[in-house]
Amino acid sequence: MHLDNVGFSISSRGLDRQEGVSEPAKGKLSGWLKGARSAEAESLTLADDPAQKVLLSNISLSIERGEKISVIGPNGAGKSTLMKLILGLLTPTSGHIKRHPKLEIGYVPQKFSIPAILPLRVQDLLAQTKNRLTAEQQAFLYQRLSVTPLLKKQVIHLSGGETQRILLARSLLSKPDLLILDEPMQGLDPESERWLYEFIDDLPPFLQCAMVVVSHDLHWVMRGSRRVICLNKHICCEGQPSDLGVSQEFKKLFGHQYEQPYIHQPHECQHHAPHER
Ligand SMILES: Nc1ncnc2c1ncn2[C@@H]1O[C@H](COP(=O)(O)OP(=O)(O)OP(=O)(O)O)[C@@H](O)[C@H]1O
């Protein structure tokens, strides 16, 4: 893989550079500056080596604790690749990434597969993750995601929806500072999808983590996000959902789905998993 002059940065805004934070923001952040955990990457480029094709370019991100960023873009836009850069699963050949040594990242990948011949029970899979939750938090998580009845099952025998719940539980066990969900709704029926979206919406305030969600569900993204990044090998536009409609690139990519600006309406009701009904 050859990397070529792509700018990418992710940082927990204001953690390492307090001089750049205005007075109100300082007050807002001061509660968690003591335990600051951040990651920054700059001047990375990523291109496919044989084809010399640039995969991502000129990307900058910053995210605050408790904030959720949604990433949208067409197939092949580089969304999963960007997630892998953030995670450190792809190594750039130019530029650099700085991560706080104690930054915990939870990840639900777009694709998850294990060899059919590998015997692996759900409890073994979950045991591979460092558990930083209290017993009470873990019990709450297992109850919300209905994990316990699945613990003895072989991972390869899980249904699509069960797999997603287990992967989500696994990503949360480490009590991540940053949670990355790459198209977490794949293979779910509409009811499970709706329930999982609502569960995800509750996570940043519950865990006080930052979250990046890759999604093709434009309606959910526009309804439930305060910040959206539209990616197509570079950042076409970013901002609040209502800001995106002015971008010509956004209109070109999503105009057929986009008629009126969506209004953000966070939900407030209690929800139960479809499997609990
Ligand atoms: N390791 C790699 N080496 C070379 N090319 C890669 C690599 N990983 C991904 N690509 C290419 O980069 C492009 C972006 O892929 P990526 O999976 O990031 O897209 P995506 O936006 O997540 O797409 P989708 O919505 O279809 O999941 C694709 O053309 C893919 O073939």
The ligand as an SDF file (V2000), in Angstrom:
LIG
                    3D

 31 33  0  0  0  0  0  0  0  0999 V2000
   -6.4240   -2.2940    2.0000 N   0  0  0  0  0  0  0  0  0  0  0  0
   -6.8280   -1.8030    0.8340 C   0  0  0  0  0  0  0  0  0  0  0  0
   -6.0020   -1.7730   -0.2330 N   0  0  0  0  0  0  0  0  0  0  0  0
   -6.4060   -1.2760   -1.3990 C   0  0  0  0  0  0  0  0  0  0  0  0
   -7.6380   -0.7850   -1.6330 N   0  0  0  0  0  0  0  0  0  0  0  0
   -8.4980   -0.7920   -0.6080 C   0  0  0  0  0  0  0  0  0  0  0  0
   -8.1490   -1.3040    0.6680 C   0  0  0  0  0  0  0  0  0  0  0  0
   -9.2290   -1.1910    1.4750 N   0  0  0  0  0  0  0  0  0  0  0  0
  -10.1980   -0.6430    0.7400 C   0  0  0  0  0  0  0  0  0  0  0  0
   -9.7640   -0.3950   -0.5050 N   0  0  0  0  0  0  0  0  0  0  0  0
  -10.5230    0.2590   -1.5850 C   0  0  0  0  0  0  0  0  0  0  0  0
  -10.8290    1.5430   -1.0950 O   0  0  0  0  0  0  0  0  0  0  0  0
  -12.1040    1.9540   -1.5510 C   0  0  0  0  0  0  0  0  0  0  0  0
  -12.9530    2.3370   -0.3620 C   0  0  0  0  0  0  0  0  0  0  0  0
  -13.3160    1.1480    0.3390 O   0  0  0  0  0  0  0  0  0  0  0  0
  -14.1680    1.2210    1.6850 P   0  0  0  0  0  0  0  0  0  0  0  0
  -14.4690   -0.1780    2.1170 O   0  0  0  0  0  0  0  0  0  0  0  0
  -13.4680    2.0940    2.6510 O   0  0  0  0  0  0  0  0  0  0  0  0
  -15.4790    1.9640    1.1550 O   0  0  0  0  0  0  0  0  0  0  0  0
  -16.8470    2.2360    1.9190 P   0  0  0  0  0  0  0  0  0  0  0  0
  -17.1320    3.7030    1.7760 O   0  0  0  0  0  0  0  0  0  0  0  0
  -16.8100    1.7040    3.3060 O   0  0  0  0  0  0  0  0  0  0  0  0
  -17.8460    1.4200    0.9900 O   0  0  0  0  0  0  0  0  0  0  0  0
  -19.2260    0.6280    1.2980 P   0  0  0  0  0  0  0  0  0  0  0  0
  -20.2810    1.6720    1.5120 O   0  0  0  0  0  0  0  0  0  0  0  0
  -19.4450   -0.1320    0.0270 O   0  0  0  0  0  0  0  0  0  0  0  0
  -19.0160   -0.2560    2.4860 O   0  0  0  0  0  0  0  0  0  0  0  0
  -12.6610    0.7990   -2.3760 C   0  0  0  0  0  0  0  0  0  0  0  0
  -12.4380    1.0990   -3.7240 O   0  0  0  0  0  0  0  0  0  0  0  0
  -11.8480   -0.3920   -1.9230 C   0  0  0  0  0  0  0  0  0  0  0  0
  -11.7170   -1.3350   -2.9590 O   0  0  0  0  0  0  0  0  0  0  0  0
  1  2  1  0
  2  3  1  0
  2  7  2  0
  3  4  2  0
  4  5  1  0
  5  6  2  0
  6  7  1  0
  6 10  1  0
  7  8  1  0
  8  9  2  0
  9 10  1  0
 10 11  1  0
 11 12  1  0
 11 30  1  0
 12 13  1  0
 13 14  1  0
 13 28  1  0
 14 15  1  0
 15 16  1  0
 16 17  2  0
 16 18  1  0
 16 19  1  0
 19 20  1  0
 20 21  2  0
 20 22  1  0
 20 23  1  0
 23 24  1  0
 24 25  2  0
 24 26  1  0
 24 27  1  0
 28 29  1  0
 28 30  1  0
 30 31  1  0
M  END
$$$$
